[in-house]
Amino acid sequence: MIASPPFSDFHFSFFMLTTLSRVIKYGLVGFWRNGWLSTATIAIVFLVLVGFGGLIMFNSLANIVLTDIQDKIDISVYFKTEAPEDRMLEVQRSLESLPEVKSVEYISRDKALETFREQHKDDETVSQALEAIDVNPLAASLNIKARELKDYEAIAGYLEKDTFREITDKVSYTQNVGVIDRLKKIKSTVEQGGLLLIVFISLIAALIIFNTIRLAIYSNREELSVMRLVGASNFFIRGPYMVQGVVYGLIGSIMSAVVVTLGVLYSSPYVKIFVPDVNGWAYYLSNLFGFVAMQVIFGVGLGVVSSYIAVRKYLRI
């Protein structure tokens, strides 16, 4: 009796590649057979991913705007004109020792006057007025920047000490504090509403993919029975339905990436009108791979998970 040759690693690899190619082929055939149902499923996945991509882009731009505005926020402390400079520098050192303080800039009366002259050098009325009074009307000040927006309240409270009140004239916040608070509220509202919408539509998409796979399993029940009888592996039987889930997510994510890209391109000029310092299109291009990858991962993940649940529930082997 002649012994059969061993099943080498090469033969095993070839067998697995052949099986995988057939699984993919049958998955694509099943996808094509379900025509309108596949189209409807892709459309729902597409809508979910457009909302997902738009929410990510909005959140990214909102964070850029918040950071930009936050960098412009400070507390200005104006000293009385008779306050000695050594006392003012002492206040500066005291503030710099606080963990909430990022930086403190001391602006002397002479520096303040020099800056004021430079800003109004083309205004003859201002120049003539300064020459007429022949005295520096501006006070020395400190410009304080906090590490976080929430730290300004603590810094303002620190400046209310009696030792500081003796030499300070007033402490003022910039008007940007109110702007950034409103922007954060808007951002939070849109994020929460958008997240709820994405979760709701994702559940609908998952349910549709689930039912699409369920119907495909039901329509192929006779073929599946034959495959079981001839000893087909679990992977060979279940694999095509998983492939269909991947295809739904992949096509939907590619379509959504194109639409989101066009949406950013179209809307960027309008965004720049309201926020001149933000170039949405340039930011999107610099992070294009990351944005597209997130949509593809989310879309394919949605398809795979939904298909897996349907296969586990309705395709008992």
Residue pairs with C-beta under 8 A, 6 or more apart in sequence:
19 233
19 235
19 236
20 239
22 236
23 235
23 236
23 239
23 240
23 243
24 239
24 240
24 243
26 239
26 240
26 243
27 239
27 240
27 241
27 242
27 243
27 244
27 246
27 247
28 243
28 247
29 240
30 216
30 220
30 240
30 241
30 243
30 244
31 38
31 243
31 244
31 247
31 248
32 38
33 216
34 212
34 215
34 216
34 244
37 212
37 215
38 212
38 244
38 247
38 248
40 208
41 205
41 208
41 209
41 212
41 248
42 248
42 251
42 252
42 255
43 252
44 201
44 204
44 205
44 208
44 252
45 205
45 209
45 248
45 249
45 251
45 252
45 253
45 299
45 302
45 303
46 252
46 255
46 256
46 259
47 201
47 205
48 198
48 201
48 202
48 204
48 205
48 252
48 299
48 302
49 252
49 253
49 255
49 256
49 257
49 295
49 298
49 299
50 256
50 259
50 260
51 194
51 197
51 198
51 201
52 198
52 256
52 294
52 295
52 298
53 256
53 257
53 260
53 291
53 294
53 295
54 194
54 260
54 263
55 191
55 194
55 195
55 198
56 291
56 294
57 260
57 264
57 280
57 284
57 291
58 190
58 191
58 194
59 187
59 191
60 283
60 287
61 271
61 275
61 278
61 280
61 283
62 183
62 187
62 190
64 278
64 283
65 183
65 275
65 277
65 278
66 180
66 183
66 184
66 187
68 275
68 277
68 278
69 176
69 179
69 180
69 183
70 149
70 180
72 174
72 176
73 145
73 146
73 149
73 152
73 173
73 174
73 176
73 177
73 180
74 143
74 144
74 145
74 174
75 143
75 144
75 146
75 152
75 155
75 156
75 159
75 171
75 172
75 173
75 174
76 141
76 142
76 143
76 144
76 171
76 172
76 174
77 91
77 141
77 142
77 144
77 159
77 164
77 168
77 170
77 171
78 139
78 140
78 141
78 168
78 169
78 170
78 171
78 172
79 88
79 139
79 140
79 141
79 142
79 167
79 168
79 169
80 139
80 167
80 168
80 169
81 109
81 139
83 140
83 167
83 168
84 167
85 108
85 140
87 167
88 106
88 140
88 142
88 167
89 106
91 142
91 164
91 167
91 168
92 104
92 106
92 142
95 101
95 104
95 142
95 144
95 155
95 158
96 103
96 104
98 154
98 155
98 158
99 147
100 146
100 147
100 148
100 151
100 154
100 155
101 144
101 145
101 146
101 147
101 151
101 155
102 145
102 146
102 147
103 144
103 145
104 142
104 143
104 144
104 145
105 142
105 143
105 144
106 140
106 141
106 142
107 115
107 140
107 141
107 142
107 143
108 140
109 136
109 138
109 139
109 140
110 136
112 138
112 139
112 140
112 141
113 130
113 136
113 138
116 138
117 127
117 130
120 126
120 127
121 127
130 137
139 169
144 155
146 152
146 155
149 177
149 180
152 173
152 177
156 171
156 173
159 168
159 171
160 171
202 302
205 302
205 306
206 302
206 305
206 306
207 306
209 245
209 248
209 302
209 303
209 306
209 307
209 310
210 306
210 307
210 309
210 310
211 310
212 244
212 248
213 241
213 244
213 245
213 306
213 307
213 310
213 311
213 314
214 310
214 313
214 314
216 241
216 244
217 224
217 241
217 310
217 311
217 314
217 315
218 314
224 237
224 315
227 236
227 237
228 237
228 317
234 317
237 315
237 317
238 311
238 315
238 317
241 307
241 310
241 311
241 315
242 304
242 307
242 308
242 311
244 303
244 307
245 303
245 304
245 305
245 306
245 307
245 308
246 300
246 303
246 304
246 307
247 303
248 299
248 303
249 296
249 298
249 299
249 300
249 301
249 302
249 303
249 304
250 296
250 299
250 300
250 303
252 299
252 303
253 292
253 295
253 296
253 298
253 299
253 300
254 296
256 295
256 299
257 291
257 292
257 295
257 296
260 291
260 295
261 284
261 288
264 280
264 281
264 284
265 281
267 280
268 279
268 280
268 281
268 284
271 278
271 280
272 278
272 279
272 280
284 291
